Amino acid sequence: MTGKIEARLIELGHPLPGLVPPVAAYIPAVATGNIVMTAGQLPFVSGVLVETGKVPNQVSPERAKELAQISALNCLAAIKFAIGDLDRITRIVKVNGFIACDPSFTGQPAINNGASEFLGAVFGDAGIHARSTIGVAVLPLDSPVEVELIVEFE
């Protein structure tokens, strides 16, 4: 039986994917107390990194925003791995977004909105969160974006 959050993801056209295997020596998410922290998640779809390159030179800001949403969805798969059921989430506490970009690019917050707006659509008021968005020179596998979440659960 599908839970309320997974049903909402399906309704939004974004069914929960399988867990993205780690690309190095870490696990996808760790629960401690009533908090789960995900490792940074890249925009993998069906085991494939769907885009590479820097924003805005090789990847448009609009596309990067979509990739941030995919990365947030992969974070939810990692959270399910850690706690077993997304319906246990009571609050999205913080979103950290990393954008691989040209040093002159300053539109990183709009890209991370892809993750933030998606989480708000999925969780409603419980999806409103604190956030950091950081422009970086390069990300693993030349990904344009990486997203990590901190969530509270019961």
GROMACS elastic network, one bead per residue, 0.5 to 0.9 nm:
[ bonds ]
;  ai    aj funct       b0    kb
    2     5     6  0.82009   500
    2     6     6  0.60569   500
    2     7     6  0.61184   500
    3     6     6  0.53667   500
    3     7     6  0.60349   500
    3     8     6  0.85925   500
    3    85     6  0.75245   500
    3    86     6  0.74482   500
    3    87     6  0.63380   500
    4     7     6  0.51063   500
    4     8     6  0.61950   500
    4     9     6  0.87629   500
    4    86     6  0.82112   500
    4    87     6  0.63184   500
    5     9     6  0.62761   500
    5    10     6  0.87297   500
    5    85     6  0.88144   500
    5    86     6  0.61072   500
    5    87     6  0.57794   500
    5   122     6  0.69632   500
    5   123     6  0.75294   500
    6     9     6  0.50016   500
    6    10     6  0.63486   500
    6    11     6  0.86271   500
    6    15     6  0.68553   500
    6    16     6  0.65051   500
    6    85     6  0.89586   500
    6    86     6  0.71957   500
    6    87     6  0.81300   500
    7    10     6  0.50952   500
    7    11     6  0.61652   500
    7    12     6  0.86773   500
    7    15     6  0.79412   500
    8    12     6  0.62006   500
    8    13     6  0.86568   500
    8    14     6  0.86468   500
    8    15     6  0.84747   500
    8   121     6  0.88183   500
    8   122     6  0.62687   500
    8   123     6  0.86636   500
    9    12     6  0.50891   500
    9    13     6  0.63351   500
    9    14     6  0.51002   500
    9    15     6  0.51621   500
    9    16     6  0.66788   500
    9    73     6  0.89612   500
    9   122     6  0.66035   500
   10    14     6  0.53402   500
   10    16     6  0.75919   500
   11    14     6  0.74704   500
   11    15     6  0.80916   500
   12    15     6  0.79526   500
   12   121     6  0.83092   500
   12   122     6  0.79988   500
   14    17     6  0.82851   500
   14    70     6  0.87593   500
   14    73     6  0.78618   500
   15    73     6  0.86594   500
   16    19     6  0.89843   500
   16    73     6  0.68422   500
   16    74     6  0.77875   500
   16    76     6  0.74822   500
   16    77     6  0.63367   500
   17    20     6  0.82882   500
   17    45     6  0.78414   500
   17    46     6  0.77408   500
   17    73     6  0.75771   500
   17    74     6  0.68689   500
   17    76     6  0.87658   500
   17    77     6  0.63458   500
   18    46     6  0.79398   500
   18    47     6  0.89824   500
   18    74     6  0.80421   500
   18    77     6  0.63463   500
   18    78     6  0.86621   500
   19    28     6  0.80542   500
   19    74     6  0.70228   500
   19    75     6  0.87568   500
   19    76     6  0.89562   500
   19    77     6  0.53666   500
   19    78     6  0.59514   500
   19    80     6  0.86077   500
   19    81     6  0.72523   500
   20    23     6  0.88001   500
   20    28     6  0.77483   500
   20    41     6  0.80877   500
   20    42     6  0.87604   500
   20    44     6  0.71813   500
   20    45     6  0.86350   500
   20    46     6  0.84912   500
   20    47     6  0.68367   500
   20    74     6  0.69458   500
   20    77     6  0.78317   500
   20    78     6  0.76057   500
   21    27     6  0.82921   500
   21    28     6  0.74512   500
   21    47     6  0.83622   500
   22    25     6  0.71961   500
   22    26     6  0.64786   500
   22    27     6  0.63518   500
   22    28     6  0.63995   500
   22    39     6  0.88085   500
   23    26     6  0.81623   500
   23   140     6  0.87647   500
   24    27     6  0.86720   500
   26    29     6  0.86252   500
   26    39     6  0.78018   500
   27    30     6  0.73262   500
   27    38     6  0.84583   500
   27    39     6  0.71240   500
   27    78     6  0.88023   500
   28    37     6  0.87233   500
   28    38     6  0.58155   500
   28    39     6  0.51768   500
   28    40     6  0.79220   500
   28    41     6  0.80566   500
   28    75     6  0.80856   500
   28    77     6  0.88137   500
   28    78     6  0.53086   500
   28    79     6  0.78964   500
   28    81     6  0.77996   500
   28    82     6  0.80810   500
   29    36     6  0.66605   500
   29    37     6  0.55840   500
   29    39     6  0.56622   500
   29    75     6  0.82534   500
   29    78     6  0.55656   500
   29    79     6  0.60579   500
   29    80     6  0.88631   500
   29    81     6  0.73137   500
   29    82     6  0.58483   500
   30    35     6  0.83110   500
   30    36     6  0.55361   500
   30    37     6  0.54988   500
   30    38     6  0.64396   500
   30    39     6  0.82157   500
   30    78     6  0.88916   500
   30    79     6  0.81014   500
   30    82     6  0.61446   500
   30    83     6  0.88734   500
   31    34     6  0.70168   500
   31    35     6  0.56256   500
   31    37     6  0.65133   500
   31    38     6  0.87271   500
   31    79     6  0.84594   500
   31    82     6  0.61995   500
   31    83     6  0.72140   500
   32    35     6  0.54571   500
   32    36     6  0.63658   500
   32    37     6  0.83679   500
   33    36     6  0.82442   500
   33   153     6  0.89684   500
   34   151     6  0.83626   500
   34   152     6  0.56375   500
   34   153     6  0.53108   500
   34   154     6  0.61962   500
   35    93     6  0.89734   500
   35   150     6  0.68905   500
   35   151     6  0.56189   500
   35   153     6  0.61914   500
   35   154     6  0.87933   500
   36    79     6  0.68511   500
   36    82     6  0.74700   500
   36    83     6  0.81241   500
   36   149     6  0.79370   500
   36   150     6  0.56747   500
   36   151     6  0.52772   500
   36   152     6  0.64171   500
   36   153     6  0.75123   500
   37    79     6  0.78868   500
   37   148     6  0.74935   500
   37   149     6  0.58782   500
   37   151     6  0.66214   500
   38    41     6  0.77365   500
   38    75     6  0.63042   500
   38    76     6  0.86363   500
   38    78     6  0.65472   500
   38    79     6  0.67887   500
   38    82     6  0.89610   500
   38   147     6  0.87956   500
   38   148     6  0.55053   500
   38   149     6  0.54585   500
   38   150     6  0.65790   500
   38   151     6  0.86995   500
   39    75     6  0.78781   500
   39    78     6  0.81972   500
   39   147     6  0.82818   500
   39   148     6  0.58823   500
   39   149     6  0.78644   500
   40    71     6  0.83755   500
   40    75     6  0.77401   500
   40    96     6  0.84989   500
   40    97     6  0.86243   500
   40    98     6  0.88667   500
   40   146     6  0.57150   500
   40   147     6  0.52272   500
   40   149     6  0.79234   500
   41    44     6  0.81502   500
   41    70     6  0.88948   500
   41    71     6  0.53240   500
   41    72     6  0.72493   500
   41    73     6  0.88370   500
   41    74     6  0.61765   500
   41    75     6  0.59875   500
   41    78     6  0.86066   500
   41   145     6  0.85174   500
   41   146     6  0.53918   500
   41   147     6  0.52720   500
   41   148     6  0.61022   500
   42    49     6  0.72854   500
   42    67     6  0.80692   500
   42    68     6  0.80983   500
   42    70     6  0.78240   500
   42    71     6  0.50869   500
   42    72     6  0.85217   500
   42    74     6  0.75384   500
   42    75     6  0.88505   500
   42   140     6  0.83524   500
   42   143     6  0.67156   500
   42   144     6  0.83964   500
   42   145     6  0.63953   500
   42   147     6  0.67518   500
   43    48     6  0.82351   500
   43    49     6  0.57975   500
   43    50     6  0.63330   500
   43    51     6  0.75611   500
   43    66     6  0.89672   500
   43    67     6  0.54716   500
   43    68     6  0.69968   500
   43    69     6  0.81145   500
   43    70     6  0.52475   500
   43    72     6  0.83611   500
   43    73     6  0.87333   500
   43    74     6  0.74371   500
   43   143     6  0.75725   500
   43   144     6  0.85365   500
   43   145     6  0.72347   500
   43   146     6  0.73432   500
   43   147     6  0.87882   500
   44    47     6  0.57150   500
   44    48     6  0.50759   500
   44    50     6  0.59557   500
   44    51     6  0.86223   500
   44    67     6  0.88002   500
   44    70     6  0.73562   500
   44    71     6  0.72394   500
   44    74     6  0.76064   500
   45    48     6  0.53027   500
   45    49     6  0.64863   500
   45    50     6  0.64913   500
   45    70     6  0.78394   500
   45    74     6  0.87383   500
   46    49     6  0.85341   500
   47    50     6  0.89926   500
   48    51     6  0.87997   500
   49    52     6  0.74028   500
   49   141     6  0.82730   500
   49   143     6  0.74486   500
   50    67     6  0.82713   500
   50   143     6  0.86911   500
   51    59     6  0.77767   500
   51    64     6  0.87926   500
   51    67     6  0.80512   500
   51   142     6  0.85672   500
   51   143     6  0.66202   500
   51   144     6  0.71203   500
   52    58     6  0.77809   500
   52    59     6  0.74868   500
   52   141     6  0.75864   500
   52   142     6  0.53036   500
   52   144     6  0.56973   500
   52   145     6  0.88885   500
   53    56     6  0.87856   500
   53    57     6  0.77395   500
   53    58     6  0.52708   500
   53    59     6  0.61111   500
   53   100     6  0.75528   500
   53   101     6  0.82755   500
   53   138     6  0.86010   500
   53   142     6  0.57244   500
   53   143     6  0.62040   500
   53   144     6  0.54951   500
   54    57     6  0.58311   500
   54    58     6  0.53951   500
   54    59     6  0.58731   500
   54    60     6  0.86277   500
   54    99     6  0.80816   500
   54   100     6  0.52264   500
   54   102     6  0.64788   500
   54   137     6  0.83099   500
   54   138     6  0.77602   500
   54   142     6  0.78260   500
   54   143     6  0.78296   500
   54   144     6  0.54670   500
   54   145     6  0.88303   500
   55    58     6  0.60418   500
   55    60     6  0.59386   500
   55    61     6  0.62211   500
   55    64     6  0.72265   500
   55    99     6  0.75006   500
   55   100     6  0.62788   500
   55   102     6  0.62975   500
   55   105     6  0.75456   500
   55   108     6  0.89859   500
   55   144     6  0.65969   500
   55   145     6  0.89910   500
   56    59     6  0.52922   500
   56    61     6  0.58907   500
   56    64     6  0.86362   500
   56   101     6  0.65767   500
   56   102     6  0.69093   500
   56   105     6  0.71939   500
   57    60     6  0.70725   500
   57   101     6  0.79316   500
   57   102     6  0.72408   500
   58   144     6  0.89970   500
   59    62     6  0.82901   500
   59    63     6  0.64516   500
   59    64     6  0.64396   500
   59   144     6  0.72789   500
   60    63     6  0.52146   500
   60    64     6  0.61391   500
   60    65     6  0.86500   500
   61    65     6  0.61577   500
   61    66     6  0.87834   500
   61   107     6  0.77165   500
   61   108     6  0.83590   500
   61   110     6  0.79703   500
   61   111     6  0.62719   500
   62    65     6  0.51886   500
   62    66     6  0.66565   500
   62    67     6  0.88716   500
   62   110     6  0.87756   500
   62   111     6  0.72602   500
   63    66     6  0.51004   500
   63    67     6  0.63056   500
   63    68     6  0.87641   500
   63   111     6  0.85465   500
   64    68     6  0.62241   500
   64    69     6  0.87637   500
   64    99     6  0.83094   500
   64   111     6  0.59474   500
   64   112     6  0.84529   500
   64   114     6  0.81418   500
   64   144     6  0.66934   500
   64   145     6  0.68200   500
   65    68     6  0.51052   500
   65    69     6  0.65937   500
   65    70     6  0.89210   500
   65   110     6  0.71479   500
   65   112     6  0.62909   500
   65   113     6  0.67247   500
   65   115     6  0.76034   500
   65   145     6  0.86411   500
   66    69     6  0.51720   500
   66    70     6  0.64621   500
   66    71     6  0.87515   500
   66   111     6  0.79622   500
   66   114     6  0.58162   500
   66   115     6  0.82536   500
   67    71     6  0.61353   500
   67    72     6  0.85955   500
   67   111     6  0.85347   500
   67   114     6  0.74625   500
   67   115     6  0.85196   500
   67   144     6  0.79140   500
   67   145     6  0.67021   500
   67   146     6  0.85748   500
   68    72     6  0.61864   500
   68    73     6  0.86442   500
   68    97     6  0.77910   500
   68    99     6  0.89579   500
   68   111     6  0.67806   500
   68   112     6  0.60168   500
   68   113     6  0.77832   500
   68   114     6  0.51818   500
   68   115     6  0.51843   500
   68   116     6  0.87787   500
   68   144     6  0.88822   500
   68   145     6  0.61255   500
   68   146     6  0.69377   500
   68   147     6  0.66017   500
   69    72     6  0.50325   500
   69    73     6  0.62477   500
   69    74     6  0.86760   500
   69   112     6  0.81169   500
   69   113     6  0.82246   500
   69   116     6  0.79284   500
   69   117     6  0.82442   500
   69   118     6  0.62082   500
   69   119     6  0.84307   500
   69   147     6  0.87107   500
   70    73     6  0.50322   500
   70    74     6  0.63103   500
   70    75     6  0.86923   500
   70   114     6  0.84179   500
   70   115     6  0.77728   500
   71    75     6  0.62936   500
   71    76     6  0.88462   500
   71   115     6  0.74413   500
   71   145     6  0.77086   500
   71   146     6  0.64561   500
   71   147     6  0.56898   500
   71   148     6  0.81105   500
   72    76     6  0.64805   500
   72    77     6  0.88683   500
   72    95     6  0.87537   500
   72   114     6  0.83729   500
   72   115     6  0.53979   500
   72   116     6  0.83959   500
   72   118     6  0.78516   500
   72   119     6  0.76736   500
   72   146     6  0.86551   500
   72   147     6  0.60794   500
   72   148     6  0.72549   500
   72   149     6  0.76777   500
   73    76     6  0.51088   500
   73    77     6  0.65943   500
   73    78     6  0.88460   500
   73   115     6  0.82006   500
   73   118     6  0.84968   500
   73   119     6  0.86163   500
   74    77     6  0.50115   500
   74    78     6  0.63530   500
   74    79     6  0.86975   500
   74   147     6  0.88600   500
   75    79     6  0.62104   500
   75    80     6  0.86782   500
   75   147     6  0.74591   500
   75   148     6  0.65321   500
   75   149     6  0.66143   500
   76    80     6  0.62053   500
   76    81     6  0.86043   500
   76    86     6  0.74993   500
   76   149     6  0.84756   500
   77    80     6  0.51118   500
   77    81     6  0.63442   500
   77    82     6  0.88742   500
   77    86     6  0.86848   500
   78    82     6  0.64829   500
   78    83     6  0.89392   500
   79    82     6  0.50329   500
   79    83     6  0.61746   500
   79    84     6  0.76588   500
   79    85     6  0.81758   500
   79    86     6  0.71944   500
   79   149     6  0.88391   500
   79   151     6  0.85125   500
   80    83     6  0.53172   500
   80    85     6  0.53838   500
   80    86     6  0.56976   500
   81    84     6  0.57073   500
   81    85     6  0.82532   500
   82    85     6  0.86565   500
   83    86     6  0.74987   500
   83    88     6  0.76931   500
   83    89     6  0.89894   500
   83   153     6  0.84058   500
   84    88     6  0.83887   500
   85    88     6  0.58274   500
   85    89     6  0.80565   500
   86    89     6  0.56322   500
   86   153     6  0.86719   500
   87    90     6  0.78794   500
   87   153     6  0.85427   500
   88   152     6  0.85195   500
   88   153     6  0.51997   500
   88   154     6  0.53667   500
   89    92     6  0.75602   500
   89   123     6  0.89003   500
   89   126     6  0.85137   500
   89   151     6  0.68519   500
   89   152     6  0.58891   500
   89   154     6  0.65710   500
   90   123     6  0.87938   500
   90   126     6  0.63292   500
   90   127     6  0.87568   500
   90   151     6  0.76649   500
   90   152     6  0.56152   500
   90   154     6  0.66708   500
   91   123     6  0.80295   500
   91   125     6  0.82944   500
   91   127     6  0.60687   500
   91   128     6  0.77840   500
   91   129     6  0.79263   500
   91   150     6  0.89426   500
   91   151     6  0.57648   500
   91   152     6  0.51319   500
   91   153     6  0.68985   500
   92    95     6  0.77542   500
   92   119     6  0.78395   500
   92   120     6  0.89938   500
   92   123     6  0.81432   500
   92   126     6  0.61120   500
   92   127     6  0.50032   500
   92   128     6  0.65499   500
   92   129     6  0.56632   500
   92   130     6  0.84143   500
   92   149     6  0.74300   500
   92   150     6  0.64609   500
   92   152     6  0.64156   500
   92   153     6  0.89572   500
   93   126     6  0.85738   500
   93   127     6  0.78927   500
   93   128     6  0.76506   500
   93   129     6  0.50122   500
   93   130     6  0.61674   500
   93   131     6  0.84286   500
   93   149     6  0.76156   500
   93   150     6  0.54532   500
   93   151     6  0.50088   500
   93   152     6  0.65635   500
   94   128     6  0.86517   500
   94   129     6  0.51931   500
   94   131     6  0.52343   500
   94   132     6  0.78939   500
   94   148     6  0.83567   500
   94   149     6  0.58147   500
   94   150     6  0.50934   500
   94   151     6  0.69175   500
   95   112     6  0.85856   500
   95   115     6  0.78128   500
   95   116     6  0.73460   500
   95   129     6  0.69318   500
   95   130     6  0.64766   500
   95   132     6  0.64778   500
   95   133     6  0.82546   500
   95   147     6  0.70478   500
   95   148     6  0.59478   500
   95   150     6  0.65941   500
   95   151     6  0.89136   500
   96   112     6  0.83056   500
   96   130     6  0.87159   500
   96   131     6  0.56928   500
   96   133     6  0.58821   500
   96   134     6  0.79650   500
   96   146     6  0.82838   500
   96   147     6  0.57106   500
   96   148     6  0.52243   500
   96   149     6  0.63871   500
   96   150     6  0.84753   500
   97   108     6  0.84854   500
   97   109     6  0.85169   500
   97   111     6  0.85730   500
   97   112     6  0.58184   500
   97   115     6  0.82530   500
   97   131     6  0.78114   500
   97   132     6  0.62255   500
   97   134     6  0.62409   500
   97   135     6  0.85158   500
   97   145     6  0.71717   500
   97   146     6  0.58740   500
   97   148     6  0.66241   500
   97   149     6  0.88944   500
   98   108     6  0.81528   500
   98   112     6  0.80514   500
   98   132     6  0.84673   500
   98   133     6  0.58458   500
   98   135     6  0.58314   500
   98   136     6  0.65705   500
   98   139     6  0.79821   500
   98   144     6  0.82749   500
   98   145     6  0.55862   500
   98   146     6  0.51080   500
   98   147     6  0.63590   500
   98   148     6  0.87477   500
   99   108     6  0.63416   500
   99   111     6  0.78162   500
   99   112     6  0.81158   500
   99   133     6  0.74968   500
   99   134     6  0.61777   500
   99   136     6  0.58679   500
   99   137     6  0.83347   500
   99   138     6  0.82371   500
   99   139     6  0.79054   500
   99   143     6  0.85946   500
   99   144     6  0.58707   500
   99   146     6  0.67235   500
   99   147     6  0.88856   500
  100   134     6  0.86577   500
  100   135     6  0.58797   500
  100   137     6  0.54577   500
  100   138     6  0.51262   500
  100   139     6  0.61075   500
  100   142     6  0.80112   500
  100   143     6  0.71996   500
  100   145     6  0.61317   500
  100   146     6  0.85527   500
  101   104     6  0.80907   500
  101   105     6  0.63769   500
  101   106     6  0.87761   500
  101   108     6  0.84153   500
  101   135     6  0.61629   500
  101   136     6  0.62488   500
  101   137     6  0.61617   500
  101   138     6  0.75476   500
  101   144     6  0.73659   500
  102   105     6  0.54388   500
  102   106     6  0.88429   500
  102   135     6  0.84614   500
  102   136     6  0.84172   500
  102   137     6  0.72577   500
  103   106     6  0.80492   500
  103   135     6  0.79289   500
  103   136     6  0.81614   500
  103   137     6  0.75398   500
  105   108     6  0.75508   500
  105   135     6  0.82872   500
  106   109     6  0.80957   500
  106   135     6  0.80331   500
  107   110     6  0.57531   500
  107   111     6  0.69206   500
  108   111     6  0.52306   500
  108   112     6  0.64545   500
  108   113     6  0.88368   500
  108   133     6  0.64148   500
  108   134     6  0.69193   500
  108   135     6  0.64213   500
  109   112     6  0.51778   500
  109   113     6  0.63567   500
  109   132     6  0.84334   500
  109   133     6  0.59666   500
  109   134     6  0.82959   500
  110   113     6  0.50844   500
  110   114     6  0.74593   500
  111   114     6  0.57896   500
  111   115     6  0.80686   500
  111   133     6  0.88068   500
  111   145     6  0.86642   500
  112   115     6  0.55018   500
  112   116     6  0.65003   500
  112   117     6  0.86627   500
  112   131     6  0.89042   500
  112   132     6  0.87401   500
  112   133     6  0.66276   500
  112   145     6  0.86352   500
  112   147     6  0.82224   500
  113   117     6  0.55387   500
  113   118     6  0.79411   500
  114   117     6  0.56318   500
  114   118     6  0.61432   500
  114   119     6  0.87042   500
  115   118     6  0.52339   500
  115   119     6  0.61913   500
  115   120     6  0.86678   500
  115   147     6  0.77100   500
  116   119     6  0.52534   500
  116   120     6  0.62237   500
  116   121     6  0.86872   500
  116   127     6  0.78573   500
  116   128     6  0.77400   500
  116   129     6  0.78685   500
  116   131     6  0.84466   500
  117   120     6  0.50569   500
  117   121     6  0.62065   500
  117   122     6  0.87026   500
  117   127     6  0.86660   500
  117   128     6  0.89031   500
  118   121     6  0.50982   500
  118   122     6  0.62838   500
  118   123     6  0.86607   500
  118   127     6  0.86932   500
  119   122     6  0.50536   500
  119   123     6  0.58970   500
  119   124     6  0.76692   500
  119   126     6  0.87558   500
  119   127     6  0.52718   500
  119   128     6  0.76941   500
  120   123     6  0.53302   500
  120   125     6  0.68211   500
  120   126     6  0.75014   500
  120   128     6  0.60018   500
  120   129     6  0.87457   500
  121   124     6  0.57138   500
  121   125     6  0.89967   500
  121   127     6  0.76379   500
  122   126     6  0.89966   500
  122   127     6  0.71788   500
  123   126     6  0.53317   500
  123   128     6  0.81601   500
  124   127     6  0.53637   500
  124   128     6  0.73117   500
  125   128     6  0.55474   500
  126   129     6  0.79128   500
  135   138     6  0.89714   500
  136   139     6  0.72929   500
  138   141     6  0.86063   500
  138   142     6  0.61929   500
  138   143     6  0.76098   500
  138   144     6  0.78529   500
  139   142     6  0.52917   500
  139   143     6  0.54590   500
  139   144     6  0.68684   500
  139   145     6  0.72478   500
  139   146     6  0.73928   500
  140   143     6  0.59682   500
  140   144     6  0.89791   500
  140   146     6  0.86176   500
  142   145     6  0.88649   500
  143   146     6  0.72273   500
